[in-house]
Amino acid sequence: MKKTAKAFAPGAISSFFEIYDTENGQPLTDLTKVGAIGGGFGLTKGTYTTVTATEAKESSLNVTINNQPVLAKTTQQVVETLLGHTDKKYSITVDHIIEVPIGMGFGTSAGGALTTGLALKQALSLPLTYNQVGQVAHVAEIQCLTGLGTVSSLNFGGGLILVTKAGAPGICQIDRIPISPDYVVVIGYYPSLIPKKSVLSSPEKKKEINGYGRIALEAILADPSLENFLDRCLEFAERAGFTNDRIRALVKAAKNAGAVGAAQNMIGEAVHAVVHEENALSVTEAFKQTLPKGQVLVSRVDFQGARLIK
């Protein structure tokens, strides 16, 4: 008998971050405490995941992303961990439909991991809470080096999120900067990958990023407004060395076209501009002056976070 469930996770834009994987100078061994502080936005465009489970003699897994078979290690680890909560064997199919660019700083690995966990928990009626599923997805991201703190922000909800204490869901501390639901996010991106593993695994780069990330958080908390948030995040990207001339040009174009502000996706060669609804078209057209139509994305802000859907 087949059992099926479906979940959705918003696209998650990280605008700045500080890596937290040591305590008192020693590496953290409890991966639920590893993570990142930071902040960013949830988008109404994101990841839809359908999980189908059929009892079988041996457990197996097939994963697709946008109808293409893939080896998705983070999704695989989530499935293997959750299957440890049942004595039965299942043939599992996980189908991800992802509406945002992959590998460009939209939190797709976290979204895929969390929606897989939520849908599999539902399909198999596993005795797990929302935070417990989130912890499994969080640890999978850490171990697979695909992310640090996005799962926690997706678990908490949407809007303009601030992670003020790192860690998995249930351990981290998360706040929000209240913003109007009328804002629109316009994103322009280049299809070039920044090697996330090299950034997340280099001790020298971590130390440098962390210093700038801490400065950004303190400045944002001193003036928790949308405008200040975007300005401090852009400043962080410049100081951390992520920004280049193409990013600067997109930011300038967005502001000239009426955006409230703009910052760089962490970590990707992409810019997210937050605009009043009436200025969305002008900012979109400004991005299209330098980018092909397929590399400009427009989305509203999601305020619910990851959830099961019909």
Secondary structure as UniProt FT lines:
FT   STRAND          2..20
FT   STRAND          22..23
FT   TURN            24..25
FT   STRAND          26..27
FT   TURN            31..33
FT   STRAND          35..55
FT   STRAND          60..65
FT   TURN            66..67
FT   STRAND          68..70
FT   HELIX           73..83
FT   TURN            84..85
FT   STRAND          90..98
FT   TURN            102..103
FT   HELIX           108..124
FT   HELIX           130..144
FT   HELIX           150..156
FT   STRAND          160..165
FT   TURN            169..171
FT   STRAND          173..177
FT   TURN            181..182
FT   STRAND          184..189
FT   HELIX           196..201
FT   HELIX           203..222
FT   HELIX           226..240
FT   HELIX           245..256
FT   TURN            257..258
FT   STRAND          261..264
FT   TURN            266..267
FT   STRAND          270..275
FT   HELIX           277..279
FT   HELIX           280..288
FT   TURN            289..290
FT   HELIX           293..295
FT   STRAND          296..301
FT   STRAND          307..309
//
